[in-house]
Amino acid sequence: MPMTSRERVLAALDHREPDRIPVDLGGSIVTSITKAAYVPLLEYLGIDGGEVRVYDEVQQLPFLAEPLLDRFGVDTRMVQLPPTHVAGVEILDDGDYWAMYDRWGSKMRMPKDGGLYYDWVEYPIPATLAGLASYRWPEPDPLEVVATLREQAKWLFENTDHALVGSGVIGGGIFEQSCRTVGLETFMEAMLLDRPVAERLMDGITDIYIESVNRYLDQVGEYIQVFTFWDDVATQGGWMISPDLYTSLVKPRQARLFEAIKKKTAARIFYHGCGAVFDLIPHLIEIGVDILNPVQVSARGMDSKRLKATYGRDIVFWGGGVDTQRVLPFGSEAEVRDEVRRRIDDFAPGGGYVFATVHNIQAFVPPENIVAAYDTVRDEAAY
């Protein structure tokens, strides 16, 4: 008897082998596909996706059509407000760029000619205690706005068998958002040279996130199975900051946020951290993370077999299904299929695995390769 999608995902999250490997595409803003890849994919498959609407302007992520999700056997559905939903972001003409300001007051730009996503270029807060004292912190999503999600989540929970994935975080991770509000180099300098500023900034962000997730989970916490959070503290070669800075400054605040989440929901905590995070994983397990994403198998030390052997009993791998830097965009269909089979062989035994690509599928990826990846999962997914 085949499992439902929700049963399948929950079995994998419990480190049990379901009937087949669960599949995710578009369940979160880090497991999706950009508009520039999505539109050609629909055309290639002959799927009428209706009006293509982007819900995440920064990464250019569209709402995905149900016929496509059904075609790929996707087991997840997203229950989350678009990042620009409340802020009412206006796209501005900025010479050679399109520009916008996020809800934290930071300016982002995307080149008009060939631009694919927005980058942060200007920051609203001077990295001083006085600057933080005068900064107008953003408000969490209003209660009446978050309440609109309850009906959606309830309907999906009661009328579909999909696993529901969501988040109430209104920015980047605690480290990431600090960098986005004062600048990456400036914040990293503050962590080393002006710890009171770094602590005050991260505390302010953590407090807002806790209030935001409380509002979100009060409405949908009983319906979702996975809560997503993202915070990149690594590069492809290793730590972006020292392990000591992570454990003394970032980790305690992540732990405080995760504790607040677990008080409001039984949903599993999904942590998105790009790069070479092999040595970060024990810290994540310690503070309550259940799921690791995107599992960047091309980064240093991120061999899929080694990851599974070392941490497979303690954390679920969600992603890592195909390398999105080289194999998916530039490999042949045969190489894509071989890559997917290899990752399935490494990650799937014993459960604890949900198939997704390594991060969002980017522009210019051949639709044939995307189809090859998901069709291979379909052909190889049975336990």
Phi, psi and chi 1 to 4 in degrees:
 res  aa     phi    psi   chi1   chi2   chi3   chi4
   1 MET       -  118.5 -170.5   74.3 -179.2      -
   2 PRO   -63.1  145.6  -19.0   30.9      -      -
   3 MET   -76.8  158.5  -70.8 -180.0  164.1      -
   4 THR   -76.3  165.9   67.1      -      -      -
   5 SER   -59.0  -42.1  -73.5      -      -      -
   6 ARG   -66.2  -44.0 -166.6  171.8  -57.8  144.9
   7 GLU   -61.3  -40.0  -69.7  169.9  -19.1      -
   8 ARG   -63.4  -47.9 -175.7  173.1  -61.5  123.3
   9 VAL   -65.3  -44.1  170.7      -      -      -
  10 LEU   -63.6  -37.1  -72.4  173.4      -      -
  11 ALA   -61.7  -45.1      -      -      -      -
  12 ALA   -62.3  -39.6      -      -      -      -
  13 LEU   -68.8  -23.6  -61.9 -174.9      -      -
  14 ASP   -88.9    8.7  -74.4  -22.6      -      -
  15 HIS    61.1   38.2  -63.5  -90.4      -      -
  16 ARG  -114.9  154.7  -65.6 -176.5  -72.6  111.7
  17 GLU   -83.4  115.2  -68.3 -172.0   -9.9      -
  18 PRO   -78.4 -171.6   26.8  -29.4      -      -
  19 ASP   -66.6  -33.5   57.2  -18.8      -      -
  20 ARG  -151.2  167.2   66.1  163.8  173.4   81.8
  21 ILE   -64.9  128.1  -62.2  166.5      -      -
  22 PRO   -67.2  152.1  -15.2   28.5      -      -
  23 VAL  -124.8  135.5  173.9      -      -      -
  24 ASP  -123.5  136.8  175.4   35.8      -      -
  25 LEU  -152.0  115.8  175.3   64.9      -      -
  26 GLY    83.1    9.2      -      -      -      -
  27 GLY   -71.3  -17.7      -      -      -      -
  28 SER  -150.0  174.4   76.6      -      -      -
  29 ILE   -80.6    6.0   64.1  171.2      -      -
  30 VAL  -122.6    9.1  -69.5      -      -      -
  31 THR  -134.2   40.2   60.4      -      -      -
  32 SER  -120.3 -150.1 -165.8      -      -      -
  33 ILE  -146.5  137.6  178.6  171.9      -      -
  34 THR   -74.3  156.9   62.5      -      -      -
  35 LYS   -56.7  -38.8  179.9 -179.1  177.6 -178.9
  36 ALA   -66.4  -22.3      -      -      -      -
  37 ALA   -96.8  -29.8      -      -      -      -
  38 TYR   -68.6  -46.1  173.8   67.8      -      -
  39 VAL   -62.5  -48.5  171.9      -      -      -
  40 PRO   -61.8  -31.2  -22.8   33.5      -      -
  41 LEU   -65.5  -45.2  177.3   62.2      -      -
  42 LEU   -59.2  -43.7  -68.6 -179.1      -      -
  43 GLU   -63.8  -41.4  -67.1  172.8   -6.6      -
  44 TYR   -62.7  -39.7  175.5   78.1      -      -
  45 LEU   -84.9   -8.0  -69.6  170.9      -      -
  46 GLY    69.5   31.9      -      -      -      -
  47 ILE   -99.3  130.0  -68.5  174.6      -      -
  48 ASP   -86.1  104.8 -179.6    2.4      -      -
  49 GLY   -91.1    4.3      -      -      -      -
  50 GLY    69.9 -160.5      -      -      -      -
  51 GLU   -65.8  129.4  178.2 -172.2    0.3      -
  52 VAL   -87.2  113.6  177.9      -      -      -
  53 ARG  -115.0  130.2  -64.5 -176.8  -61.6  127.6
  54 VAL   -90.0  128.9  169.6      -      -      -
  55 TYR  -104.6  -18.1   69.3   87.5      -      -
  56 ASP  -123.6   99.4 -175.4  -30.7      -      -
  57 GLU   -65.0  -35.8  -67.2  -74.9   -7.6      -
  58 VAL   -60.2  -50.4  176.6      -      -      -
  59 GLN   -96.5   -1.8  -61.1 -176.1   88.3      -
  60 GLN    58.9   53.2  -67.2  -70.1  -69.3      -
  61 LEU  -101.3  128.5  -58.2  178.5      -      -
  62 PRO   -96.2  158.7   33.3  -32.3      -      -
  63 PHE   -64.7  135.0  -70.0   99.4      -      -
  64 LEU   -95.3  138.9  -56.2 -174.2      -      -
  65 ALA   -71.9  138.4      -      -      -      -
  66 GLU   -56.8  -40.5  -76.3  -66.7  -42.0      -
  67 PRO   -59.2  -33.2  -25.5   34.9      -      -
  68 LEU   -70.1  -44.4  176.5   69.1      -      -
  69 LEU   -62.0  -39.0  -60.2  178.5      -      -
  70 ASP   -66.5  -40.0  -69.1  -19.0      -      -
  71 ARG   -59.9  -36.1  165.5   67.7  176.1   77.7
  72 PHE   -95.3    3.8  -73.9  162.7      -      -
  73 GLY    64.9   39.0      -      -      -      -
  74 VAL   -75.4  132.1  174.0      -      -      -
  75 ASP   -96.6   -4.7  -67.0  -65.6      -      -
  76 THR  -116.0  156.4   58.0      -      -      -
  77 ARG  -141.4  145.3  -65.2  -63.3 -175.7  -88.9
  78 MET   -91.1  137.3 -176.2  169.0   64.3      -
  79 VAL  -126.0   89.2 -179.3      -      -      -
  80 GLN  -159.2  141.1 -178.2  176.8  -23.6      -
  81 LEU   -71.9  139.8  -70.9  170.6      -      -
  82 PRO   -58.4  145.3  -22.3   32.4      -      -
  83 PRO   -55.8  -29.9  -25.4   34.0      -      -
  84 THR   -98.7    9.7   58.0      -      -      -
  85 HIS   -59.7  -50.5 -178.9   87.1      -      -
  86 VAL   -85.1  -36.5  177.0      -      -      -
  87 ALA   -68.9  -20.6      -      -      -      -
  88 GLY    59.6   49.9      -      -      -      -
  89 VAL   -61.4  132.7  168.8      -      -      -
  90 GLU  -103.7  131.7  179.7 -177.3    2.1      -
  91 ILE   -85.8  123.8  -53.7  -60.0      -      -
  92 LEU  -108.0  148.6  -53.3  170.0      -      -
  93 ASP   -84.9  116.6 -170.6  -34.0      -      -
  94 ASP  -126.5   58.0 -165.7   21.5      -      -
  95 GLY    71.1 -114.2      -      -      -      -
  96 ASP   -81.8    1.7  -67.9  -26.4      -      -
  97 TYR  -127.2  155.4  -61.6   87.0      -      -
  98 TRP   -91.7  143.1  -62.0  114.3      -      -
  99 ALA  -135.4  157.3      -      -      -      -
 100 MET  -157.8  161.8   63.6  179.0  177.1      -
 101 TYR  -112.3  131.6  -70.1   85.3      -      -
 102 ASP   -79.3  176.8   67.8   14.7      -      -
 103 ARG   -69.8  -10.7   67.8 -163.6  -60.0  169.4
 104 TRP   -90.9   -6.8  -63.5   77.7      -      -
 105 GLY    95.5    5.1      -      -      -      -
 106 SER   -84.8  142.8  -61.8      -      -      -
 107 LYS   -92.2  138.1 -177.5  179.1 -179.8  179.6
 108 MET  -126.5  148.8  -64.3  174.9  -73.9      -
 109 ARG  -136.0  151.1  -65.1 -164.8  -47.4 -169.6
 110 MET  -135.1  129.1  178.5  174.7   71.3      -
 111 PRO   -57.8  137.4  -22.1   32.9      -      -
 112 LYS   -67.0  -35.8  -70.9  179.9  179.3  176.8
 113 ASP   -93.8   99.1 -176.3   12.9      -      -
 114 GLY    81.7    9.3      -      -      -      -
 115 GLY   -69.5  142.9      -      -      -      -
 116 LEU  -117.1  -21.5  -61.8  172.9      -      -
 117 TYR  -163.4  172.6   50.4   83.1      -      -
 118 TYR   -95.3  145.3  -75.5   80.1      -      -
 119 ASP  -117.8  148.8  -71.0  -53.1      -      -
 120 TRP   -76.3  131.9  -78.9  -96.1      -      -
 121 VAL  -129.2  -23.6  -66.1      -      -      -
 122 GLU  -137.8  147.3  -66.6  178.2   10.0      -
 123 TYR  -126.1  142.9  -50.2   99.7      -      -
 124 PRO   -86.0  -13.8   31.9  -35.6      -      -
 125 ILE  -117.7  125.7  -46.7  177.1      -      -
 126 PRO   -67.7  140.3  -13.4   27.1      -      -
 127 ALA   -81.6   65.0      -      -      -      -
 128 THR  -138.1  159.2   62.6      -      -      -
 129 LEU   -63.4  -36.0  -71.2  174.7      -      -
 130 ALA   -65.4  -41.3      -      -      -      -
 131 GLY   -62.8  -40.6      -      -      -      -
 132 LEU   -67.4  -36.2  -71.6  169.2      -      -
 133 ALA   -65.5  -31.1      -      -      -      -
 134 SER   -96.6   -5.2   61.9      -      -      -
 135 TYR   -70.4  137.4  173.6   58.9      -      -
 136 ARG   -90.4  101.0 -176.1  176.4  178.6 -179.5
 137 TRP   -67.3  144.5  -62.9   84.8      -      -
 138 PRO   -69.3  152.4   25.5  -33.3      -      -
 139 GLU   -88.7  144.0  -70.4  -70.7  -32.4      -
 140 PRO   -60.1  163.3  -22.0   33.2      -      -
 141 ASP   -54.6  134.6  -66.2  -26.0      -      -
 142 PRO   -59.0  148.6  -23.1   33.3      -      -
 143 LEU   -56.9  -40.2  -67.7  172.4      -      -
 144 GLU   -68.9  -27.0   62.8  -87.9   17.2      -
 145 VAL   -75.9  -45.5  173.5      -      -      -
 146 VAL   -62.3  -33.7 -177.5      -      -      -
 147 ALA   -61.5  -24.1      -      -      -      -
 148 THR   -65.9  -22.3   62.9      -      -      -
 149 LEU   -74.6  -25.3  -80.8  176.8      -      -
 150 ARG   -60.4  -43.9 -178.0  175.2 -179.8   82.3
 151 GLU   -64.1  -42.0 -176.2  175.9  -14.0      -
 152 GLN   -61.6  -48.3  175.9 -166.8   -5.2      -
 153 ALA   -63.8  -43.3      -      -      -      -
 154 LYS   -62.1  -43.3 -174.6  174.2 -173.6  -68.4
 155 TRP   -64.0  -46.4 -170.8   91.6      -      -
 156 LEU   -62.7  -39.1  -74.1  168.7      -      -
 157 PHE   -66.6  -40.3 -175.5   81.4      -      -
 158 GLU   -89.2  -22.8  -66.4  177.9  -11.8      -
 159 ASN  -115.7   -4.2  -65.8  -80.6      -      -
 160 THR  -131.7  168.3   80.1      -      -      -
 161 ASP  -109.3   19.6   64.5    8.3      -      -
 162 HIS   -76.0  153.1  -61.6  119.0      -      -
 163 ALA   -79.6  132.6      -      -      -      -
 164 LEU  -102.6  131.0  -54.4 -175.1      -      -
 165 VAL  -123.7  134.5 -177.7      -      -      -
 166 GLY  -156.6  178.6      -      -      -      -
 167 SER  -157.3  146.5 -179.5      -      -      -
 168 GLY  -111.5   11.6      -      -      -      -
 169 VAL   -77.1  134.1  175.0      -      -      -
 170 ILE  -109.0   32.3   62.1  168.5      -      -
 171 GLY  -172.0 -150.9      -      -      -      -
 172 GLY   -84.2 -167.4      -      -      -      -
 173 GLY   -69.7  178.4      -      -      -      -
 174 ILE   -64.3  -43.9  -67.2  167.4      -      -
 175 PHE   -70.3  -47.8  170.8   75.1      -      -
 176 GLU   -57.7  -47.4  -79.4 -176.7   13.1      -
 177 GLN   -67.1  -31.9 -167.8   57.3   45.3      -
 178 SER   -60.9  -43.1  -61.4      -      -      -
 179 CYS   -66.0  -35.0  -63.7      -      -      -
 180 ARG   -73.4  -18.0  -67.6  179.9 -174.2 -179.8
 181 THR  -101.5  -19.9   49.7      -      -      -
 182 VAL  -125.3  -10.6  -59.9      -      -      -
 183 GLY   104.5  142.0      -      -      -      -
 184 LEU   -59.5  -54.2  173.6   64.0      -      -
 185 GLU   -63.8  -40.2  -68.1 -179.2    7.5      -
 186 THR   -62.7  -43.5  -60.0      -      -      -
 187 PHE   -69.2  -39.1 -178.4   65.4      -      -
 188 MET   -64.9  -35.7  -67.1  176.0   78.4      -
 189 GLU   -64.2  -41.2  -72.1  176.0   -1.2      -
 190 ALA   -63.1  -37.4      -      -      -      -
 191 MET   -59.8  -33.4  -65.8  176.9   82.9      -
 192 LEU   -89.9  -38.4  -73.8  169.6      -      -
 193 LEU  -112.2  -17.3  -56.2  175.1      -      -
 194 ASP  -144.7   68.5 -162.1  -14.9      -      -
 195 ARG   -57.6  -37.4 -174.7  166.1  -73.9 -143.1
 196 PRO   -57.3  -37.7  -28.3   37.0      -      -
 197 VAL   -66.4  -46.6  166.9      -      -      -
 198 ALA   -60.7  -42.7      -      -      -      -
 199 GLU   -67.1  -42.4  -69.4  177.8  -26.7      -
 200 ARG   -64.4  -40.5  173.8   67.4 -172.5   91.9
 201 LEU   -65.5  -47.5  178.7   53.6      -      -
 202 MET   -67.1  -35.0  -75.7 -168.3  -69.3      -
 203 ASP   -64.6  -41.7  -76.4  -20.4      -      -
 204 GLY   -61.9  -43.0      -      -      -      -
 205 ILE   -65.2  -44.8  -69.3  167.6      -      -
 206 THR   -61.9  -42.2  -54.8      -      -      -
 207 ASP   -61.6  -43.7  -69.7  -17.6      -      -
 208 ILE   -64.3  -41.4  -71.0  172.1      -      -
 209 TYR   -64.1  -40.7  -76.4  178.3      -      -
 210 ILE   -63.8  -43.7  -71.3  174.4      -      -
 211 GLU   -63.5  -40.0  175.2   60.5   24.8      -
 212 SER   -65.1  -46.2  179.5      -      -      -
 213 VAL   -71.0  -30.4  -59.2      -      -      -
 214 ASN   -62.6  -45.1  -78.3  -18.2      -      -
 215 ARG   -62.2  -42.9  -65.9 -176.6 -175.3 -169.6
 216 TYR   -65.6  -48.5  172.5   81.6      -      -
 217 LEU   -73.8  -25.7  -68.0  171.8      -      -
 218 ASP   -60.5  -27.7  -78.9  -16.9      -      -
 219 GLN   -92.4  -41.2  -61.8  -62.3  -34.6      -
 220 VAL  -123.7    0.5  -53.9      -      -      -
 221 GLY   -57.4  -30.8      -      -      -      -
 222 GLU   -78.6  -12.1   64.5 -172.5  -69.8      -
 223 TYR  -105.7  -27.5  -60.3  118.9      -      -
 224 ILE   -86.1  153.5   64.6  170.5      -      -
 225 GLN  -105.6  -19.0  -75.1   71.3   61.0      -
 226 VAL  -138.7  134.0  177.2      -      -      -
 227 PHE  -114.4  123.0 -175.3   98.5      -      -
 228 THR   -97.9  143.6   56.8      -      -      -
 229 PHE  -143.3  149.2  175.0   78.3      -      -
 230 TRP  -137.5  137.6   36.7   86.6      -      -
 231 ASP  -163.6  102.4 -149.1   -4.4      -      -
 232 ASP   -83.9  117.3  -71.5  -24.3      -      -
 233 VAL  -121.7   12.1  -63.3      -      -      -
 234 ALA  -133.3  156.9      -      -      -      -
 235 THR  -103.4 -176.4   68.0      -      -      -
 236 GLN   -70.9  -14.8  -66.7 -172.0  167.8      -
 237 GLY  -104.1   -9.4      -      -      -      -
 238 GLY   154.4 -160.1      -      -      -      -
 239 TRP   -59.4  141.3  -71.1   91.8      -      -
 240 MET   -82.9  -33.5 -170.6 -175.3  -48.7      -
 241 ILE  -122.0  167.6   55.8  178.0      -      -
 242 SER   -70.0  150.8   73.4      -      -      -
 243 PRO   -55.0  -34.6  -25.8   34.4      -      -
 244 ASP   -64.9  -40.9  -72.3  -16.1      -      -
 245 LEU   -66.0  -39.0  -75.5  176.9      -      -
 246 TYR   -62.4  -50.0  171.8   75.9      -      -
 247 THR   -70.4  -28.9   55.0      -      -      -
 248 SER   -90.0  -27.8   63.0      -      -      -
 249 LEU  -115.0  -47.8  -72.2  173.6      -      -
 250 VAL   -86.3  -48.3 -178.2      -      -      -
 251 LYS   -56.5  -45.9 -178.8  179.1  176.2 -179.1
 252 PRO   -61.2  -33.1  -21.5   32.9      -      -
 253 ARG   -77.6  -36.5  -69.4  162.7  176.2   86.6
 254 GLN   -60.7  -43.1  -70.1  178.0  -17.1      -
 255 ALA   -61.0  -40.8      -      -      -      -
 256 ARG   -64.0  -40.5 -174.7  157.3   69.9   89.8
 257 LEU   -66.7  -44.9  174.7   61.2      -      -
 258 PHE   -65.2  -35.9  -63.4  162.4      -      -
 259 GLU   -62.0  -41.5 -177.5 -179.1    9.7      -
 260 ALA   -64.3  -39.3      -      -      -      -
 261 ILE   -63.5  -46.5  -66.9  167.5      -      -
 262 LYS   -67.7  -20.3  -72.4 -178.7  177.3  -74.3
 263 LYS   -72.1  -21.0  -73.7  179.6  178.9  177.6
 264 LYS  -108.0  -12.6  -67.5  -78.7 -173.2  175.5
 265 THR  -156.2  154.6 -178.0      -      -      -
 266 ALA   -90.0    0.4      -      -      -      -
 267 ALA   -59.7  146.6      -      -      -      -
 268 ARG   -80.4  145.3  -46.8  -60.8  174.0   85.4
 269 ILE   -88.4  122.6  -66.8 -179.5      -      -
 270 PHE  -105.4  120.5  166.1  123.8      -      -
 271 TYR  -110.9  119.7 -174.3  103.4      -      -
 272 HIS   -97.8  114.4  170.6   86.5      -      -
 273 GLY  -140.0  112.0      -      -      -      -
 274 CYS   -73.4  164.5  -64.7      -      -      -
 275 GLY    88.9 -158.1      -      -      -      -
 276 ALA   -86.6   86.3      -      -      -      -
 277 VAL  -106.9   17.2  -62.6      -      -      -
 278 PHE   -53.5  -44.5 -171.8   89.5      -      -
 279 ASP   -82.4  -10.0  -66.6  -29.8      -      -
 280 LEU   -80.5  -28.7  172.5   67.2      -      -
 281 ILE   -55.7  -43.5  -64.6  173.3      -      -
 282 PRO   -58.8  -35.7  -23.5   33.6      -      -
 283 HIS   -64.2  -42.5  -63.9  -75.1      -      -
 284 LEU   -63.9  -43.6  -59.9 -179.7      -      -
 285 ILE   -60.1  -41.4  -66.5  168.7      -      -
 286 GLU   -62.0  -35.3 -178.0 -176.0  -25.4      -
 287 ILE   -97.7   13.9   59.5  176.9      -      -
 288 GLY   101.4   11.1      -      -      -      -
 289 VAL   -74.1  134.4  169.9      -      -      -
 290 ASP  -100.7  -28.7  -56.8  -68.4      -      -
 291 ILE  -133.7  136.7  -58.9  161.7      -      -
 292 LEU  -110.6  135.6  178.9   70.4      -      -
 293 ASN  -145.0  152.8  170.6  -92.8      -      -
 294 PRO   -89.8    1.2   35.6  -37.3      -      -
 295 VAL    58.4   70.6 -161.0      -      -      -
 296 GLN   -77.4   89.4 -169.3  176.7  -14.1      -
 297 VAL   -68.0  -13.2  -68.6      -      -      -
 298 SER   -87.1   -8.7   60.8      -      -      -
 299 ALA   -81.2  164.1      -      -      -      -
 300 ARG   -61.3  131.7 -175.9 -176.1   64.2   81.5
 301 GLY    75.0    7.1      -      -      -      -
 302 MET  -102.6   42.0  -65.7  -68.1  -74.5      -
 303 ASP   -65.8  129.4  175.7   74.4      -      -
 304 SER   -63.5  -39.0   47.3      -      -      -
 305 LYS   -66.0  -41.2 -173.0  178.4  -68.9  -68.0
 306 ARG   -66.3  -41.9  178.0 -179.7  179.0 -131.5
 307 LEU   -58.7  -47.2  -75.9  165.3      -      -
 308 LYS   -64.5  -43.1 -177.8   71.7  172.6 -174.4
 309 ALA   -65.9  -35.3      -      -      -      -
 310 THR   -83.8  -42.9  -52.5      -      -      -
 311 TYR  -121.9    1.4  -59.7  119.9      -      -
 312 GLY   -61.9  -21.8      -      -      -      -
 313 ARG   -82.9  -16.7  -70.7 -175.8  -63.8  -85.3
 314 ASP  -114.3  -16.6  -59.6  -51.3      -      -
 315 ILE  -145.0  148.0 -156.8  161.9      -      -
 316 VAL   -91.2  137.1  170.8      -      -      -
 317 PHE   -97.0  121.1  -63.3  104.5      -      -
 318 TRP  -122.1   96.8 -171.6  -52.8      -      -
 319 GLY   128.1 -155.3      -      -      -      -
 320 GLY    66.8    9.3      -      -      -      -
 321 GLY   -74.2  -27.8      -      -      -      -
 322 VAL  -161.4  135.7   58.6      -      -      -
 323 ASP   -65.2  124.3  167.0   37.0      -      -
 324 THR   -97.0    1.0   47.1      -      -      -
 325 GLN   -89.6  -40.0  -72.7 -175.5  -54.4      -
 326 ARG  -121.8  -54.0 -171.6 -166.0   67.7   80.7
 327 VAL   -66.3  -51.9  177.9      -      -      -
 328 LEU   -65.9  -45.0 -166.5   62.9      -      -
 329 PRO   -79.0  -31.4   25.3  -31.5      -      -
 330 PHE  -119.7  -10.2  -56.2  117.7      -      -
 331 GLY   -81.1  168.4      -      -      -      -
 332 SER   -78.7  167.4   65.5      -      -      -
 333 GLU   -59.2  -38.2  -70.5  179.8   56.8      -
 334 ALA   -64.4  -40.0      -      -      -      -
 335 GLU   -65.6  -38.8  -73.2  177.4  -55.7      -
 336 VAL   -61.9  -46.3  170.1      -      -      -
 337 ARG   -62.4  -42.4  -69.1 -178.3 -179.9  -81.9
 338 ASP   -63.2  -40.8  -73.5  -15.0      -      -
 339 GLU   -63.2  -45.2  165.1   86.2   -8.8      -
 340 VAL   -62.8  -43.9  171.0      -      -      -
 341 ARG   -61.2  -41.3  -68.9 -172.0 -171.6  101.7
 342 ARG   -62.2  -46.0  173.7 -170.0  171.5 -171.3
 343 ARG   -67.9  -37.8  -57.2  -52.2  175.0 -173.4
 344 ILE   -61.9  -45.3  -73.7  174.9      -      -
 345 ASP   -59.1  -36.2  -72.8  -13.9      -      -
 346 ASP   -79.9  -44.7  -71.8  -10.3      -      -
 347 PHE   -90.8  -30.3  -76.3  126.1      -      -
 348 ALA   -77.0  -32.5      -      -      -      -
 349 PRO   -55.9  133.1  -29.5   37.5      -      -
 350 GLY    82.0    3.0      -      -      -      -
 351 GLY    81.8 -162.7      -      -      -      -
 352 GLY    74.1   27.2      -      -      -      -
 353 TYR  -143.9  134.6 -178.9   57.4      -      -
 354 VAL  -124.8  126.3  176.1      -      -      -
 355 PHE   -75.0  130.8  177.4   87.8      -      -
 356 ALA  -157.0  160.0      -      -      -      -
 357 THR   -71.0  165.9   59.6      -      -      -
 358 VAL   -75.2   98.9  176.8      -      -      -
 359 HIS    69.3 -174.7 -142.2  -52.3      -      -
 360 ASN   -67.9  144.6  -63.1  -39.7      -      -
 361 ILE   -72.3  124.7  -60.5  170.0      -      -
 362 GLN   -91.9  173.5  -62.8  -62.4  -53.5      -
 363 ALA   -60.3  151.7      -      -      -      -
 364 PHE    73.7    5.2  -48.7  126.9      -      -
 365 VAL   -71.9  125.7  173.8      -      -      -
 366 PRO   -59.7  131.6  -21.2   32.3      -      -
 367 PRO   -58.4  -30.6   13.2  -24.3      -      -
 368 GLU   -59.8  -37.4  -62.8   90.0  -20.4      -
 369 ASN   -71.9  -37.0  -77.3    5.5      -      -
 370 ILE   -63.3  -45.8  -59.2  171.7      -      -
 371 VAL   -63.1  -40.7  172.0      -      -      -
 372 ALA   -60.0  -40.1      -      -      -      -
 373 ALA   -63.7  -51.4      -      -      -      -
 374 TYR   -74.4  -30.8  -76.4   89.9      -      -
 375 ASP   -69.8  -32.7  -78.6   -2.5      -      -
 376 THR   -67.3  -39.6  -57.8      -      -      -
 377 VAL   -59.9  -45.6  179.0      -      -      -
 378 ARG   -57.9  -42.3  177.5 -161.9   61.4 -157.0
 379 ASP   -74.5  -26.9  -64.0  -19.5      -      -
 380 GLU  -111.2    1.4  -55.3  -72.5  -21.5      -
 381 ALA   -79.9  -19.8      -      -      -      -
 382 ALA   -67.2  138.1      -      -      -      -
 383 TYR   -85.9      -  -82.8   94.2      -      -
